[in-house]
Amino acid sequence: MDAERTPLEMSEEDKTALSLLQHFCYTVGSANDAEDHGYGGEARRMREESCESIRNLVDQTPFLLEHFPGLKEELDTFRFQAFGWSSVAHEAEALLAGDVL
């Protein structure tokens, strides 16, 4: 970490929200795997539930809204559901590790 950078201040609630965000993102990834193996209906359900959970989480967590400002609008896009979930999950992981992005 640069000497000029200061560690990101996070409450336990913020850390929990980031962990939940990661979980929901990885569930979207699991849904993609399920679809690849012929479970289209289950995959759609998993994506819908995960995206709705992410929307609710962002609505309830100012920290997430600050660090992922366009996430709610991006949830229903092909980009997010195909591979954007991975970027969000990795960014959440970096924030949890204390890396300021």
PLY file of the C-alpha trace (Angstrom):
ply
format ascii 1.0
element vertex 101
property float x
property float y
property float z
element edge 100
property int vertex1
property int vertex2
end_header
0.00 0.00 0.00
1.34 3.45 -0.87
2.45 5.63 2.02
-0.04 8.26 0.85
-2.97 5.86 0.86
-5.01 5.38 3.96
-6.73 2.13 4.81
-10.40 1.98 3.94
-12.58 2.42 7.02
-15.27 -0.26 7.12
-17.76 -1.21 9.75
-18.63 -4.82 10.44
-21.92 -4.19 8.60
-19.98 -3.03 5.54
-17.81 -6.15 5.66
-20.88 -8.35 5.99
-22.51 -6.57 3.05
-19.40 -7.14 0.92
-19.36 -10.82 1.85
-23.03 -11.15 0.94
-22.45 -9.32 -2.32
-19.69 -11.80 -3.16
-21.96 -14.72 -2.30
-24.78 -13.47 -4.53
-22.36 -12.78 -7.38
-20.90 -16.27 -7.13
-24.45 -17.66 -7.18
-24.93 -15.97 -10.56
-21.78 -17.76 -11.70
-23.16 -21.05 -10.38
-26.37 -20.37 -12.29
-24.33 -20.07 -15.47
-22.79 -23.47 -14.76
-26.23 -24.94 -14.06
-27.50 -23.62 -17.38
-24.49 -25.11 -19.18
-25.47 -28.48 -17.72
-29.09 -28.32 -18.85
-30.79 -26.78 -15.82
-32.15 -23.66 -17.50
-35.15 -23.18 -15.23
-33.11 -23.52 -12.08
-30.46 -21.21 -13.52
-33.02 -18.48 -14.24
-34.42 -18.78 -10.72
-30.94 -18.54 -9.18
-30.08 -15.46 -11.24
-33.37 -13.73 -10.49
-33.12 -14.37 -6.75
-29.46 -13.33 -6.60
-30.00 -10.13 -8.58
-32.99 -9.22 -6.41
-30.93 -9.88 -3.27
-28.14 -7.66 -4.60
-30.65 -4.86 -5.33
-32.00 -5.09 -1.79
-28.51 -5.21 -0.30
-27.37 -2.13 -2.22
-30.57 -0.28 -1.22
-29.85 -1.01 2.44
-26.11 -0.38 2.44
-24.78 3.10 1.66
-21.22 1.70 1.56
-22.13 -0.55 -1.38
-23.95 2.24 -3.18
-20.83 4.38 -2.84
-18.42 1.71 -4.11
-20.71 0.13 -6.73
-22.80 3.10 -7.92
-24.15 1.61 -11.17
-24.57 -1.95 -9.96
-28.36 -1.98 -9.59
-28.82 -0.79 -13.16
-26.31 -3.33 -14.45
-27.89 -6.39 -12.81
-30.31 -7.21 -15.61
-27.80 -6.83 -18.41
-26.31 -9.72 -20.34
-22.85 -8.40 -19.47
-23.40 -8.71 -15.71
-25.06 -12.09 -15.90
-22.46 -13.54 -18.27
-19.22 -12.26 -16.73
-19.71 -8.93 -14.92
-20.63 -10.78 -11.74
-17.03 -11.97 -11.54
-15.60 -8.45 -11.66
-17.96 -7.29 -8.92
-17.10 -10.31 -6.76
-13.36 -9.67 -7.19
-13.78 -5.98 -6.41
-15.68 -6.89 -3.23
-12.87 -9.29 -2.33
-10.28 -6.54 -2.85
-12.23 -4.15 -0.63
-12.49 -6.81 2.08
-8.73 -7.30 1.87
-8.24 -3.58 2.41
-7.19 -2.74 -1.11
-8.48 0.71 -2.02
-9.68 0.68 -5.62
0 1
1 2
2 3
3 4
4 5
5 6
6 7
7 8
8 9
9 10
10 11
11 12
12 13
13 14
14 15
15 16
16 17
17 18
18 19
19 20
20 21
21 22
22 23
23 24
24 25
25 26
26 27
27 28
28 29
29 30
30 31
31 32
32 33
33 34
34 35
35 36
36 37
37 38
38 39
39 40
40 41
41 42
42 43
43 44
44 45
45 46
46 47
47 48
48 49
49 50
50 51
51 52
52 53
53 54
54 55
55 56
56 57
57 58
58 59
59 60
60 61
61 62
62 63
63 64
64 65
65 66
66 67
67 68
68 69
69 70
70 71
71 72
72 73
73 74
74 75
75 76
76 77
77 78
78 79
79 80
80 81
81 82
82 83
83 84
84 85
85 86
86 87
87 88
88 89
89 90
90 91
91 92
92 93
93 94
94 95
95 96
96 97
97 98
98 99
99 100
